[in-house]
Amino acid sequence: MQAVLNFPDISPELFSISVFGMEFALRWYALAYIAGILIAWRLAVAAVRRPRLWPGDTAPMSAQQVEDLLTWIILGVILGGRLGFVLFYQPAYYLANPAEILMVWQGGMAFHGGLLGVVAAAWIYAAKHGIGRLQMADLVAHTVPPGLLLGRLANFINAELWGRPSDLPWAVIFPGAAAQECPDVAGLCARHPSQLYEAALEGVLLGALVLWLVWRRGALKRSGVVTGVFLAGYGLARFIVEFFRQPDAQFVSLGNPLGLAWQINGYGLTMGQALSLPMIALGLWLILRARRGAA
């Protein structure tokens, strides 16, 4: 094997304290969620306080309504992310162990489920307060990439969701027995740091594009463009990274080593790719719809 990188010695926990014999810890992953939500809140408030960004120079909601929406979004992220993981990735296991469905502290969240949860929460809030749904979607969509960036960095620190075995110079030797289960590799097994690939594509690249469109190109004036770019951009980024991510264990077998959830004669899609295709299609449709409306 060529020269590769050792996993950095970073604890998943910032600190832990003991209270009455029980351990409480603040983990990087939890901090990523908190910081991502706070950044999203500030970006949304900044956008609604600039009426010139919106159609008719009128923001769809007030800063106070953004703060009220935050509670709905948090619930949507947690419930949607958890239920998405349960239904998309391990339905048989949780059908047999229903008591574990709400045990989110044990891990197991799905972005696609979290996205659906946020969409549902935002649309209910929009309908309740008479806010345009596409404008609401644009407002929320442009605030998401920073949270994705932080979340993927936390995945890396947690040494989870690593990629397929690789001997590239930037491949990483992740700790843990599962990460070292590489039948075709002699000695230590290095893997693609696919969490960092996603951080760069979903967080940095997509985030820079969306913020540029909002703050420099006036994209919020054409309802649906920002949402469309985010959906298509995330879907494309996730589809690409799935070629490097380790497939979900429940889909891997001797006859399906690539972990394809949908396949015909050995060709197919992983679950992440299958869930990303509708996002790409919807995103492109929203962009085309907005452009036709502006023509």
Wavefront OBJ file of the C-alpha trace (Angstrom):
o trace
v 0.000 0.000 0.000
v 1.216 3.503 -0.803
v 1.674 6.186 1.820
v -1.633 7.068 3.477
v -2.744 9.197 6.418
v -3.298 8.162 10.006
v -6.557 9.221 11.587
v -6.012 12.376 13.697
v -6.238 11.907 17.440
v -9.412 13.951 18.034
v -11.887 12.883 20.700
v -15.570 12.818 19.634
v -16.287 14.568 22.940
v -15.323 18.153 23.717
v -15.737 17.456 27.426
v -17.711 15.315 29.822
v -18.879 15.814 33.396
v -20.151 13.431 36.019
v -23.325 14.366 37.895
v -24.638 12.028 40.600
v -22.828 9.113 39.042
v -24.048 9.786 35.489
v -21.800 10.951 32.653
v -22.900 13.864 30.470
v -20.822 14.740 27.437
v -20.877 17.456 24.780
v -19.985 15.831 21.476
v -18.769 17.480 18.294
v -21.794 16.073 16.465
v -24.240 17.776 18.838
v -22.252 20.994 18.619
v -22.415 20.801 14.801
v -26.217 20.600 14.954
v -26.429 23.511 17.383
v -23.995 25.701 15.440
v -25.636 24.824 12.109
v -29.080 25.802 13.377
v -27.773 29.078 14.861
v -25.994 30.009 11.617
v -29.121 29.172 9.622
v -31.207 31.354 11.929
v -28.878 34.345 11.529
v -28.731 33.969 7.743
v -32.523 33.806 7.541
v -32.950 36.872 9.758
v -30.413 38.799 7.680
v -32.294 37.900 4.475
v -35.758 38.951 5.691
v -34.337 42.231 6.996
v -33.339 43.143 3.428
v -36.606 43.596 1.526
v -34.723 44.482 -1.690
v -33.721 40.800 -2.024
v -37.332 39.686 -2.443
v -40.035 40.007 -5.131
v -41.687 43.413 -4.967
v -39.025 44.463 -2.421
v -41.125 42.801 0.273
v -39.823 40.053 2.559
v -42.256 37.124 2.991
v -41.976 37.118 6.779
v -40.625 39.058 9.736
v -37.554 38.374 11.860
v -39.855 37.346 14.718
v -41.567 34.796 12.490
v -38.151 33.375 11.561
v -37.496 32.774 15.252
v -40.891 31.087 15.628
v -40.179 28.927 12.575
v -36.901 27.777 14.148
v -38.727 25.550 16.646
v -40.680 23.886 13.836
v -37.468 23.345 11.847
v -35.668 21.726 14.796
v -38.545 19.285 15.264
v -38.601 18.575 11.530
v -34.867 17.851 11.433
v -34.921 15.487 14.414
v -38.154 13.610 13.680
v -37.658 13.507 9.920
v -34.003 12.531 10.146
v -34.721 9.707 12.555
v -37.802 8.359 10.778
v -35.985 8.608 7.458
v -33.153 6.444 8.785
v -35.641 3.936 10.174
v -37.722 3.679 6.985
v -35.022 4.041 4.318
v -32.133 2.094 5.818
v -33.175 -0.372 8.540
v -36.967 -0.909 8.423
v -36.775 -4.629 9.242
v -34.618 -4.062 12.335
v -36.840 -1.334 13.775
v -39.992 -3.251 12.930
v -38.611 -5.982 15.191
v -37.377 -3.436 17.791
v -39.923 -0.566 17.744
v -38.881 0.668 21.189
v -35.545 1.790 19.711
v -37.064 4.055 17.056
v -36.979 7.118 19.314
v -33.533 6.356 20.776
v -31.804 9.047 18.704
v -28.892 9.193 21.165
v -27.773 5.807 19.857
v -27.170 7.348 16.416
v -28.890 6.899 13.091
v -30.118 9.970 11.203
v -30.774 10.306 7.452
v -30.352 13.605 5.625
v -33.083 12.835 3.110
v -35.505 12.144 5.981
v -34.419 15.312 7.764
v -35.012 17.275 4.568
v -38.543 15.886 4.254
v -39.133 16.748 7.909
v -37.993 20.332 7.367
v -40.152 20.642 4.227
v -43.200 19.380 6.104
v -42.591 21.695 9.069
v -41.970 24.753 6.874
v -44.992 24.107 4.663
v -47.303 23.681 7.651
v -45.970 26.917 9.152
v -46.305 28.725 5.805
v -49.912 27.586 5.379
v -50.774 28.577 8.943
v -49.413 32.121 8.511
v -50.230 32.732 4.845
v -46.600 32.797 3.672
v -45.683 31.865 0.099
v -44.357 28.302 0.202
v -41.697 28.724 -2.469
v -40.402 31.877 -0.826
v -40.313 30.029 2.478
v -38.442 27.161 0.798
v -35.901 29.576 -0.722
v -35.337 31.215 2.651
v -34.680 27.891 4.364
v -32.653 26.327 1.522
v -29.999 29.034 1.419
v -29.260 28.555 5.126
v -28.657 24.789 5.095
v -25.116 24.293 3.621
v -23.171 25.602 6.671
v -24.914 22.972 8.803
v -24.065 20.286 6.237
v -20.417 21.336 6.337
v -20.263 21.156 10.127
v -22.180 17.881 10.241
v -19.833 16.155 7.775
v -16.790 17.406 9.693
v -18.345 15.934 12.845
v -18.876 12.629 10.999
v -15.151 12.614 10.241
v -14.203 13.357 13.858
v -16.529 10.540 14.977
v -14.771 8.200 12.496
v -18.119 7.202 10.983
v -19.582 7.054 7.472
v -16.121 6.499 6.037
v -15.503 5.532 2.434
v -14.425 2.480 0.490
v -10.872 1.093 0.785
v -8.308 3.153 -1.122
v -4.543 3.537 -1.511
v -4.657 7.184 -2.596
v -2.205 9.483 -0.761
v -5.042 11.155 1.160
v -6.756 7.900 2.165
v -7.187 7.657 5.950
v -6.673 4.731 8.324
v -9.842 4.995 10.411
v -9.916 3.324 13.840
v -12.277 0.521 14.813
v -12.793 -3.091 13.831
v -15.484 -2.269 11.264
v -13.252 0.214 9.442
v -10.473 -2.364 9.332
v -12.641 -5.087 7.792
v -11.142 -5.044 4.311
v -10.908 -8.614 2.949
v -8.698 -7.687 -0.006
v -6.254 -5.529 1.980
v -3.204 -6.877 3.787
v -2.279 -4.955 6.947
v -3.913 -1.671 7.894
v -6.826 -0.627 5.714
v -7.041 2.980 4.529
v -10.277 4.422 3.193
v -11.602 7.396 1.269
v -12.386 10.230 3.733
v -15.798 10.515 2.076
v -17.090 12.700 4.920
v -14.605 15.380 3.813
v -15.622 14.957 0.177
v -19.208 15.672 1.218
v -18.157 18.590 3.418
v -16.381 20.165 0.443
v -19.170 19.560 -2.099
v -22.320 19.984 0.010
v -21.000 22.538 2.476
v -18.320 24.664 0.842
v -19.041 24.502 -2.903
v -22.848 24.363 -2.773
v -22.946 26.864 0.101
v -20.773 29.359 -1.772
v -22.936 28.999 -4.896
v -26.233 29.477 -3.054
v -25.024 32.459 -1.014
v -23.603 34.076 -4.159
v -26.922 33.633 -5.941
v -28.840 35.136 -3.015
v -26.601 38.058 -2.092
v -25.000 38.923 -5.425
v -27.394 37.784 -8.127
v -30.781 38.538 -6.545
v -31.968 34.949 -6.949
v -34.623 35.307 -4.239
v -36.612 37.565 -6.576
v -37.402 34.499 -8.707
v -39.179 32.139 -6.328
v -37.961 28.564 -6.559
v -34.501 29.195 -8.033
v -32.582 28.939 -4.748
v -34.525 25.859 -3.661
v -33.969 24.280 -7.061
v -30.227 24.945 -7.023
v -29.929 23.561 -3.505
v -31.894 20.379 -4.257
v -30.156 19.682 -7.556
v -26.745 20.597 -6.131
v -27.070 18.450 -3.042
v -28.505 15.541 -5.011
v -25.656 15.671 -7.531
v -23.003 15.982 -4.806
v -24.432 13.041 -2.864
v -24.804 10.949 -6.025
v -21.104 11.462 -6.839
v -19.831 10.821 -3.314
v -21.795 7.563 -3.115
v -19.217 6.067 -5.507
v -16.631 6.550 -2.742
v -18.695 5.930 0.411
v -18.729 2.544 2.062
v -22.119 1.010 1.182
v -24.679 0.455 3.916
v -24.014 -2.904 5.574
v -27.601 -4.114 5.235
v -27.332 -3.963 1.445
v -23.953 -5.723 1.161
v -23.770 -9.442 0.389
v -21.481 -11.858 -1.449
v -23.474 -11.287 -4.604
v -23.759 -7.537 -4.032
v -20.392 -6.287 -2.712
v -21.093 -2.712 -3.852
v -24.175 -2.527 -1.615
v -26.572 -1.571 -4.388
v -30.116 -1.077 -3.125
v -31.567 -1.230 -6.654
v -29.831 -3.305 -9.310
v -30.268 -5.196 -12.562
v -27.555 -7.624 -13.648
v -24.999 -6.059 -11.325
v -25.716 -2.448 -12.351
v -27.727 -0.176 -10.149
v -27.881 2.473 -7.471
v -27.053 2.710 -3.796
v -29.831 3.871 -1.508
v -28.215 7.312 -1.290
v -28.154 7.595 -5.084
v -31.731 6.372 -5.453
v -32.916 8.997 -2.956
v -30.861 11.718 -4.658
v -32.319 11.297 -8.154
v -35.773 12.717 -7.222
v -33.991 15.670 -5.578
v -32.049 16.390 -8.763
v -35.180 16.099 -10.918
v -37.263 18.327 -8.636
v -34.464 20.867 -8.370
v -34.052 21.139 -12.145
v -37.830 21.434 -12.571
v -37.993 24.297 -10.061
v -35.151 26.135 -11.816
v -36.772 25.751 -15.242
v -40.166 26.760 -13.857
v -38.727 29.927 -12.326
v -36.849 30.830 -15.515
v -39.952 30.376 -17.653
v -41.942 32.514 -15.264
v -39.342 35.265 -15.527
v -39.170 35.082 -19.327
l 1 2 3 4 5 6 7 8 9 10 11 12 13 14 15 16 17 18 19 20 21 22 23 24 25 26 27 28 29 30 31 32 33 34 35 36 37 38 39 40 41 42 43 44 45 46 47 48 49 50 51 52 53 54 55 56 57 58 59 60 61 62 63 64 65 66 67 68 69 70 71 72 73 74 75 76 77 78 79 80 81 82 83 84 85 86 87 88 89 90 91 92 93 94 95 96 97 98 99 100 101 102 103 104 105 106 107 108 109 110 111 112 113 114 115 116 117 118 119 120 121 122 123 124 125 126 127 128 129 130 131 132 133 134 135 136 137 138 139 140 141 142 143 144 145 146 147 148 149 150 151 152 153 154 155 156 157 158 159 160 161 162 163 164 165 166 167 168 169 170 171 172 173 174 175 176 177 178 179 180 181 182 183 184 185 186 187 188 189 190 191 192 193 194 195 196 197 198 199 200 201 202 203 204 205 206 207 208 209 210 211 212 213 214 215 216 217 218 219 220 221 222 223 224 225 226 227 228 229 230 231 232 233 234 235 236 237 238 239 240 241 242 243 244 245 246 247 248 249 250 251 252 253 254 255 256 257 258 259 260 261 262 263 264 265 266 267 268 269 270 271 272 273 274 275 276 277 278 279 280 281 282 283 284 285 286 287 288 289 290 291 292 293 294 295
